[in-house]
Amino acid sequence: RPISRVQLYLLEDDDRIKAPAEIKLEYWDGKSWKEVPGQKRNFQKPEGHRANTIDFPEIKTSKIRAVFTHRAGFYTGLTEFEAWGKATLPLAEASVPTNNIAYNKTGKDFPKASASYTSGFDKASEINDGVSNFRPEPRNRWTAFESTNPSDWVQIDFGKEQKVGCLMLHIYDDGGGVQAPKDYKVQYWNGNDWADAEIVKRTPSKPLGGAVNTVVIKQVNTSKVRIVFTHRGSKNFSGLTELEIWENVQPED
């Protein structure tokens, strides 16, 4: 699509989340990520609770992203990311990548999400509905809030064997009773029992809440995958707003 303006609505909560120190705007040229040329910004430095507008000469691209340099001691947050350009209205609803083999928004039996424990406020089925929301409302997540277990798992049952090589964990963290886990591991069903997947790379290396955590594993053939979370504490439980599973690492990664 042709794009000539981006607006970023930056979140601040005066506690853990502040406007970033810097924003780098990039577009996908079909082979790699490139910095958007000729940018003009309404704020010299990123501003929280404001629409940060970036105008630039029109480019045609299939993907655009903002790369944030966090302010020292804080994290970055967004309430909305808008991209503007010439288009025929009304726009079609954004589609979910078809290669996400965990996705199930249609209510079909598989892929099926389940968990060892689910808070009464949440639903395991919402981790693979294609909706990722790191804010408390509108609520769309699984959490283990009020679990009596030191660790809990979430599982995707494909209903048939699939190749799995990459997982993307959208970790929910409200800064209170639900926080990023102390650690997690990926397991797959080998036909007889659960086995630990061989981790090739984790980004970031330590679990980070309010962000997408990417795990690349040595590819396996399996009918089920689960994430086993070690909770941060006896009053701090793990949560996910979405879980994506891919056969291979996405090219831009």
C-alpha positions in Angstrom: 0.0 0.0 0.0 1.1 3.6 -0.5 1.9 5.3 2.9 2.9 8.9 3.6 2.1 9.4 7.3 2.3 7.4 10.6 0.8 8.4 13.9 2.0 6.7 17.1 -0.1 7.2 20.2 2.5 6.8 23.0 1.4 5.4 26.4 2.7 6.7 29.8 1.7 5.4 33.2 4.1 7.5 35.3 5.4 4.2 36.8 7.0 1.7 34.5 6.1 3.1 31.0 7.4 6.3 29.5 7.7 7.8 26.0 10.8 6.3 24.5 14.1 8.1 24.1 14.0 7.6 20.3 11.8 6.3 17.6 13.2 4.8 14.3 10.6 4.3 11.6 11.4 1.5 9.1 9.6 -0.1 6.1 10.0 -3.5 4.4 11.4 -3.2 0.8 10.7 -6.8 0.0 14.1 -8.1 1.2 15.0 -6.2 4.3 14.0 -3.4 6.7 15.1 0.2 5.6 14.7 3.5 7.4 11.9 5.7 6.0 13.5 8.6 4.1 12.5 12.3 4.4 10.8 12.2 7.8 9.2 15.3 9.3 7.9 15.0 12.9 5.5 17.1 14.9 7.6 16.6 18.1 11.4 16.8 18.2 11.4 14.2 20.9 8.8 11.5 21.5 5.8 12.7 23.6 3.6 10.6 25.8 -0.2 10.9 25.8 0.1 12.5 22.4 -0.3 11.5 18.8 3.3 11.6 17.5 3.0 12.3 13.8 5.6 11.4 11.2 5.1 12.6 7.6 7.3 11.5 4.7 7.3 11.3 0.9 4.9 8.5 -0.2 6.4 5.0 -0.2 4.8 1.7 -1.2 5.3 -1.2 1.2 3.6 -4.2 2.7 4.9 -3.6 6.2 6.0 -0.7 8.3 7.4 -0.7 11.9 8.5 1.6 14.7 11.7 0.6 16.5 11.9 2.1 20.0 14.9 2.9 22.1 13.5 2.7 25.7 14.1 5.6 28.1 16.6 4.5 30.8 14.8 2.6 33.5 11.5 2.5 31.7 9.6 0.6 29.0 7.7 1.8 25.9 4.0 1.4 25.2 1.5 2.3 22.5 -2.3 2.6 22.5 -2.6 2.9 18.7 -0.4 2.7 15.6 -1.9 4.4 12.5 -0.6 4.4 8.9 -2.1 6.8 6.4 -2.0 7.0 2.6 -4.1 6.8 -0.5 -6.6 4.0 -0.4 -10.1 2.9 -1.6 -12.6 3.1 1.2 -13.9 1.2 3.1 -10.7 -0.7 4.0 -10.9 -4.4 4.3 -10.5 -5.8 7.8 -6.9 -6.7 8.6 -6.2 -10.4 8.1 -4.3 -12.7 10.4 -1.2 -14.3 8.9 -2.2 -17.7 7.5 1.1 -19.3 8.5 0.3 -18.9 12.2 -0.7 -22.5 12.8 -2.0 -21.8 16.3 -4.7 -19.4 15.0 -8.4 -20.3 15.6 -11.0 -17.6 15.6 -13.8 -19.7 14.0 -14.6 -21.9 16.9 -13.4 -25.1 15.2 -12.2 -28.0 17.3 -8.6 -27.5 16.3 -6.2 -25.8 16.9 -7.4 -26.0 20.5 -6.0 -24.0 23.4 -6.1 -25.2 27.0 -4.2 -24.6 30.3 -3.4 -26.2 33.5 -5.2 -23.4 35.3 -7.1 -20.4 34.1 -8.3 -17.4 36.2 -12.0 -17.0 36.5 -11.6 -13.6 34.9 -9.9 -15.0 31.7 -10.2 -17.6 28.9 -7.5 -19.9 27.6 -9.3 -19.8 24.2 -8.3 -16.2 23.7 -4.6 -16.9 23.3 -5.1 -18.0 19.7 -8.0 -15.8 18.5 -5.7 -13.4 16.6 -6.2 -10.6 19.0 -3.2 -9.2 20.9 -3.9 -6.5 23.6 -1.5 -5.6 26.3 -3.9 -3.2 28.0 -6.4 -4.3 30.7 -9.4 -3.3 28.5 -10.9 -4.6 26.3 -10.0 -7.8 28.1 -8.5 -10.5 25.8 -6.1 -12.9 27.5 -5.3 -16.0 29.6 -3.8 -15.6 33.0 -3.0 -17.9 35.9 -4.1 -15.2 38.4 -4.8 -16.8 41.8 -3.3 -20.2 40.9 -2.0 -22.3 43.7 0.7 -23.7 41.5 4.3 -22.4 41.3 4.1 -23.1 37.5 1.4 -23.4 35.0 1.2 -24.2 31.3 -0.8 -23.3 28.2 -1.2 -25.7 25.3 -2.1 -25.7 21.7 -3.4 -29.0 20.3 -3.2 -29.0 16.5 -5.3 -32.1 16.1 -2.7 -33.5 13.7 1.1 -33.5 13.3 2.6 -30.1 12.4 6.1 -28.8 11.9 7.0 -26.3 14.6 10.1 -24.0 14.6 9.2 -20.7 16.1 6.8 -19.4 18.7 5.8 -15.8 19.5 4.6 -15.2 23.1 2.6 -12.0 23.6 3.2 -11.8 27.4 0.6 -9.9 29.4 1.7 -7.9 32.4 -0.5 -5.5 34.4 2.3 -4.7 36.9 0.4 -6.2 39.8 -1.1 -9.7 40.2 -0.1 -10.6 36.6 3.6 -10.2 35.7 6.1 -11.6 33.2 7.1 -15.0 34.3 10.4 -15.7 36.1 11.1 -18.1 33.3 9.4 -20.4 30.7 10.2 -23.5 28.6 8.8 -24.9 25.4 7.7 -28.5 25.3 6.3 -30.7 22.5 4.4 -34.0 22.5 6.7 -36.8 21.1 3.9 -39.3 20.9 4.4 -40.8 24.3 5.4 -37.9 26.6 6.3 -34.3 26.8 9.8 -33.4 25.8 11.7 -30.1 26.2 12.3 -28.4 22.9 15.9 -27.4 22.0 16.0 -23.6 22.2 18.0 -22.0 19.4 17.3 -18.4 20.3 15.1 -16.4 22.7 14.4 -12.7 22.1 14.6 -11.1 24.6 16.7 -13.5 26.6 14.6 -12.9 29.7 10.8 -12.8 29.7 9.5 -9.3 29.1 5.9 -8.3 29.8 3.9 -6.1 27.5 5.9 -7.3 24.5 6.2 -10.1 22.0 8.8 -12.7 23.1 10.1 -14.8 20.2 11.4 -18.3 20.7 13.2 -20.2 17.9 13.5 -23.9 18.5 15.0 -26.8 16.6 12.2 -27.8 14.3 10.0 -30.7 15.5 7.1 -32.7 14.1 4.4 -32.8 16.8 0.6 -32.7 17.4 0.8 -30.6 20.6 3.0 -27.8 22.0 2.9 -26.2 25.4 4.6 -23.3 27.2 5.4 -24.0 30.9 5.6 -20.8 32.9 7.4 -20.5 36.2 5.5 -17.7 38.0 7.5 -14.7 39.2 6.2 -15.1 42.8 3.4 -16.5 45.0 1.3 -13.4 44.2 2.6 -12.6 40.7 1.1 -14.9 38.0 1.9 -15.4 34.3 -0.3 -14.3 31.5 -0.6 -14.3 27.7 -2.7 -12.2 25.4 -1.7 -14.2 22.3 0.4 -17.2 21.2 1.6 -17.5 17.6 3.2 -20.7 16.3 5.1 -20.9 13.1 6.7 -23.7 11.0 9.8 -21.7 10.4 11.4 -18.5 11.5 9.8 -15.5 9.7 12.2 -14.2 7.1 12.6 -10.7 8.6 13.7 -12.2 11.9 
